[in-house]
Amino acid sequence: MAKIDIFVPCYNYGRFLQACLDSVLAQSVRDLRVLIIDDASSDNSLSIARKLAQADSRVSVVAHPENRGHIRTYNEGIEWAAADYCLLLSADDLLVDGALERAIEIMDANPDIVLTYGDCIAWHDDRPFPIIEPSQKYTWTRHDLLSEMCATSINTVPTPTAIVRTRVQKAIGGYRPSLPHAGDLEMWLRFAASGSVARINAVQAIYRKHSSAMSNAYFAKMTSDYRQCQLAFESFFNEYEDRLGTSHGLKKVSSRALAERVFRHGTGLLRRGRVNDGLRLMRQAMAMDRRLRYFPPLWRVLKIPGADGRRWAMSVIRGLPVVPGRSAATSKISLPPERHGG
C-alpha cells in the first residue's frame, strides 16, 4: 500500500497537468499513488492525463462522462484514498520539493496530528517562476487552528499544502455540497476539532494564479463569499457544538470576527466612493452582529473629523435621513441619493 494518495481534480486544465504531476512524481517520497479525475473537460485534459498514466504506473485516471462539479469530484477522491495520508491537489497547482517528506515525517512521529500544512507561494504564471531552496531547513509547531480561525474568520490553511491523515478524513466525511465556495474552511475546522494540527514553517506548495482560474469570477462577489463563510461556521458548530467544551465561546467569537471583517470591508468601500456596495456589506455585518448596530466603529475607519462626520456616520448605519453639514470633511464622500434631504 502507498504511503500517501494524491487526487488531482481537473477541469479544462490540461495545459497545467504535466507540471502539476511532475511536481508530485519528483518528490523524495516515492511510495505514492496519484489519481487524476477528469470532470468531463472539453480541452485535451483527458488525453494528457492518460499519457501521464501510461508513463508512470503510480498514476491512474478516472474520466467523468458528464461534469459533476468540484465538490462531488473532491469527494470521489476522498472515497478512493486508502493510504496513510492523502492530499487534494488542484491540477493547476504545484508541490515544492520535499513537501511530502516533511509532512509524513512529522505525522509518522506524532500519531495525534491529523493535519499538516505550511506556507504557499501565490505565483502569477505570467511572471518568473519563484526560486525556492531545494532542501529547506524547517521547523514545525502544534497549532491551535480552531481558535485562530474562529478569532479571525479567515481560512489560514492553503489547500495545496494540507496533507491529512486518511482515516480521520474518512471519519469526518467529505466536502459539503451546500458550501461550494467555503468547503475548505469548514473542512479544516472539522480536522482541528478531531486532533492536533501541525504548521510547517516551510514553503510546501505553489498556488498558480491565472486569468482562467475558476475562483476569479466568484471572488468578485464578496457578499456571497462572506455569506458562504458564515454558513461554513454555522455548519461546523451545528455538528460539533456538543463535542467541544468551549464551543459556545468559539461560536460567538467566530460570529463577531466575521461581522467585524465584513464591516471593515464595507467601510473601506465607502471611503473609496463605492457607497452602495459599502452600505450593503455594512448592513450585512449588522445583521450578523447586533453590537455593530449600536456601537458602530464607522467614524474611526472613515476618519471624518468633527461632529458632522460622526453624525453622518451614525446616520448611514441607522438609515436616518440626516442632512450632513457642508463642511470640507463631509464633502469628501458622496452620499447615495436617498440620504439627501429630510
C-alpha positions in Angstrom: 0.0 0.0 0.0 1.2 3.5 -0.8 2.3 5.9 1.9 0.3 8.8 0.5 -2.5 9.1 -2.0 -2.9 12.3 -4.0 -6.0 13.0 -6.0 -5.9 15.7 -8.7 -9.3 17.1 -9.9 -9.0 18.5 -13.4 -11.5 20.5 -15.5 -10.1 22.1 -18.6 -6.6 22.5 -17.0 -4.8 20.2 -19.5 -2.1 22.8 -20.1 -1.2 22.7 -16.4 -1.5 19.0 -15.8 2.1 17.9 -16.8 3.7 20.5 -14.5 1.4 19.5 -11.6 2.2 15.8 -12.0 5.9 16.4 -12.4 6.0 18.3 -9.1 4.4 15.2 -7.4 6.3 12.4 -9.1 9.6 14.1 -8.4 9.0 14.1 -4.7 11.5 12.3 -2.5 8.7 10.1 -1.2 8.3 7.5 -4.0 5.7 5.3 -2.3 2.7 7.2 -3.6 -0.3 7.0 -5.8 -1.9 9.7 -7.9 -5.5 9.7 -9.2 -6.4 12.3 -11.9 -10.1 12.8 -12.0 -11.1 14.5 -15.3 -14.5 16.2 -14.8 -15.7 16.0 -18.4 -13.1 18.5 -19.7 -13.7 20.0 -23.2 -9.9 20.6 -23.8 -7.2 18.0 -24.1 -7.0 17.2 -20.3 -8.1 13.6 -20.6 -5.6 12.7 -23.3 -2.8 14.3 -21.4 -3.9 12.5 -18.2 -3.9 9.2 -20.0 -0.4 9.8 -21.4 0.8 10.6 -17.9 -0.7 7.3 -16.6 0.9 5.3 -19.4 4.3 6.8 -18.5 4.1 6.1 -14.7 2.4 3.1 -13.1 1.7 5.2 -10.0 -0.8 7.4 -11.9 -4.3 6.4 -12.8 -7.2 8.2 -14.4 -10.9 8.5 -13.9 -13.0 10.2 -16.6 -16.5 11.6 -15.9 -18.8 11.3 -18.9 -20.6 14.4 -17.6 -19.5 17.3 -15.5 -20.2 16.6 -11.8 -18.7 19.8 -10.3 -15.8 20.2 -7.9 -17.4 19.1 -4.7 -18.5 15.7 -6.0 -15.1 15.3 -7.6 -13.3 16.1 -4.4 -15.4 13.6 -2.5 -14.7 10.9 -5.1 -11.0 11.4 -4.5 -11.6 11.1 -0.7 -13.5 7.8 -1.3 -10.6 6.5 -3.4 -7.9 7.3 -0.9 -6.6 4.3 1.1 -3.0 5.2 2.1 -2.0 6.5 5.5 -2.2 10.1 4.2 -3.9 11.9 1.4 -3.8 15.3 -0.4 -6.2 17.1 -2.7 -4.1 19.0 -5.3 -5.6 21.1 -8.0 -4.3 20.4 -11.5 -3.0 24.0 -11.8 -1.0 23.9 -8.5 2.4 22.6 -7.7 4.2 20.8 -4.8 7.6 22.1 -3.7 10.5 19.6 -3.4 10.4 17.8 -0.1 6.8 18.8 0.8 5.6 15.2 1.2 8.6 14.1 3.1 8.3 16.9 5.7 4.7 16.3 6.3 5.0 12.5 6.5 8.0 12.7 8.8 6.0 14.8 11.3 2.9 12.7 11.1 4.7 9.4 11.4 6.3 10.5 14.6 3.2 12.1 16.1 0.1 10.0 15.8 -2.1 12.7 17.3 -1.5 15.0 14.4 -4.3 14.8 11.8 -3.5 17.7 9.6 -0.2 19.4 8.5 0.0 22.5 6.4 2.7 25.0 5.5 3.4 28.1 3.5 2.2 28.5 0.0 3.5 30.9 -2.6 1.0 32.6 -4.9 2.5 32.7 -8.3 1.1 34.7 -11.3 2.1 32.5 -14.1 2.9 35.4 -16.4 5.8 36.3 -14.1 9.1 34.4 -13.4 8.8 31.2 -11.6 9.6 31.6 -7.9 13.0 30.4 -6.7 12.8 28.1 -3.7 15.7 26.4 -1.9 15.7 22.7 -3.0 16.3 21.4 0.6 14.7 23.7 3.1 15.6 23.6 6.8 12.3 23.6 8.6 10.7 23.7 12.0 7.1 22.9 12.9 4.7 23.7 15.7 1.5 22.3 17.0 -1.1 25.0 16.1 -4.4 25.8 17.7 -6.0 26.2 14.3 -9.6 26.1 15.6 -9.1 29.1 17.9 -7.2 31.0 15.2 -9.8 30.5 12.5 -12.6 31.4 14.9 -10.8 34.6 16.1 -10.1 35.8 12.5 -12.9 34.2 10.5 -10.1 33.6 7.8 -9.1 30.3 6.3 -5.4 30.2 7.0 -4.7 26.7 5.5 -3.6 26.7 1.9 -5.3 23.7 0.4 -2.3 22.6 -1.8 -0.3 22.2 1.5 -2.9 20.4 3.5 -1.8 16.8 4.0 -4.2 14.8 6.2 -4.5 11.5 7.9 -6.7 9.4 5.7 -8.6 7.5 8.4 -9.6 10.8 10.0 -10.7 12.2 6.7 -12.9 9.2 6.2 -14.3 9.6 9.7 -15.2 13.2 9.4 -16.6 12.9 5.9 -16.2 14.8 2.7 -16.9 18.3 1.5 -20.4 19.8 1.9 -22.4 20.3 -1.3 -24.0 23.3 0.4 -20.6 25.1 0.7 -19.2 25.3 -2.8 -17.0 28.3 -2.0 -16.2 27.8 1.7 -15.9 24.0 1.9 -12.2 24.0 2.6 -12.6 26.4 5.6 -15.3 24.2 7.1 -13.2 21.1 6.4 -10.2 22.4 8.3 -12.5 23.3 11.3 -13.6 19.7 11.4 -10.0 18.4 11.3 -8.9 20.9 14.0 -11.7 19.6 16.2 -10.6 16.0 15.6 -7.0 16.1 16.6 -3.8 18.1 16.6 -2.7 20.3 13.7 1.0 20.9 12.7 2.1 24.1 11.0 5.2 23.5 9.0 7.5 26.6 8.7 8.5 26.0 5.1 7.1 26.6 1.7 5.1 23.5 0.8 3.3 24.4 -2.4 2.8 26.9 -5.2 -0.6 28.3 -5.9 -0.9 29.2 -9.5 -2.9 32.4 -10.3 -4.1 32.8 -13.8 -6.8 34.6 -15.7 -8.8 31.4 -16.2 -8.8 30.3 -12.5 -12.2 29.0 -11.6 -12.3 31.2 -8.4 -11.8 34.5 -10.2 -15.4 35.2 -11.1 -16.6 34.2 -7.6 -14.3 36.4 -5.6 -15.6 39.4 -7.4 -18.8 38.9 -5.4 -17.6 39.4 -1.9 -21.0 39.5 -0.4 -21.6 35.9 -1.4 -18.1 35.0 -0.2 -18.9 36.3 3.3 -22.2 34.6 3.4 -20.6 31.3 2.5 -18.0 31.8 5.3 -20.9 32.4 7.7 -22.6 29.2 6.6 -19.4 27.3 7.0 -19.1 28.3 10.6 -22.7 27.6 11.2 -22.4 24.1 9.6 -19.4 23.3 11.7 -20.9 24.4 15.0 -24.2 22.7 14.3 -22.4 19.4 14.1 -19.6 19.9 16.6 -21.1 22.1 19.3 -21.8 19.2 21.7 -18.3 17.8 21.2 -16.4 20.9 22.1 -16.4 22.1 25.7 -15.5 25.7 24.5 -17.8 25.6 21.5 -20.2 28.2 22.8 -17.5 30.8 23.3 -15.8 30.0 20.0 -19.1 30.2 18.1 -19.7 33.7 19.5 -16.0 34.7 18.7 -16.3 33.5 15.1 -19.6 35.3 14.5 -18.2 38.6 15.8 -14.9 38.2 14.0 -16.7 37.7 10.7 -19.1 40.6 11.2 -16.2 42.9 12.0 -14.4 41.8 9.0 -17.4 42.4 6.7 -18.0 45.8 8.4 -14.3 46.9 7.8 -14.6 45.9 4.2 -17.8 47.8 3.8 -16.4 51.0 5.3 -13.3 50.6 3.2 -15.5 50.5 0.1 -17.4 53.5 1.4 -14.2 55.5 1.7 -13.3 54.7 -1.9 -16.6 56.0 -3.2 -18.4 52.7 -3.7 -21.2 53.8 -1.5 -23.9 51.2 -2.4 -21.5 48.3 -2.2 -20.1 49.5 1.1 -23.6 50.0 2.7 -24.7 46.6 1.6 -21.7 45.0 3.4 -22.2 47.1 6.5 -25.8 46.2 6.8 -24.9 42.5 6.3 -22.4 42.9 9.1 -25.0 44.4 11.4 -27.4 41.6 10.7 -24.7 39.2 11.8 -23.7 41.1 15.0 -26.2 43.5 16.6 -23.4 45.1 18.6 -22.4 46.9 15.3 -25.8 48.4 15.2 -25.4 50.2 18.5 -21.6 50.6 18.6 -20.5 51.0 15.0 -16.8 52.0 14.7 -17.5 53.7 11.4 -16.1 57.1 12.1 -12.8 55.6 13.2 -12.4 53.9 9.8 -13.7 56.9 7.8 -11.6 59.3 9.8 -14.0 62.1 9.3 -13.3 64.8 11.9 -15.8 66.8 13.9 -19.4 66.4 15.0 -20.7 66.4 11.4 -18.6 63.4 10.5 -19.7 61.4 13.5 -23.3 62.4 12.9 -23.2 61.4 9.3 -21.6 58.1 10.1 -24.3 57.2 12.6 -27.0 58.3 10.1 -25.6 55.9 7.5 -25.7 53.0 9.9 -29.1 53.6 11.2 -30.6 54.8 8.0 -31.7 58.1 9.4 -32.5 60.9 6.9 -30.0 63.3 8.4 -28.7 66.1 6.3 -24.9 66.3 6.7 -23.1 69.6 7.1 -21.4 71.2 4.1 -18.0 71.2 5.6 -14.9 70.1 3.8 -14.7 67.0 5.8 -18.1 65.6 4.9 -17.8 66.7 1.2 -15.0 64.1 0.8 -17.7 61.4 0.5 -20.6 61.2 -1.9 -23.8 60.2 -0.2 -26.3 58.0 -2.0 -29.3 59.9 -3.3 -31.7 58.6 -0.7 -29.6 60.0 2.1 -30.0 63.6 1.0 -32.9 65.6 2.2 -35.2 65.4 5.2 
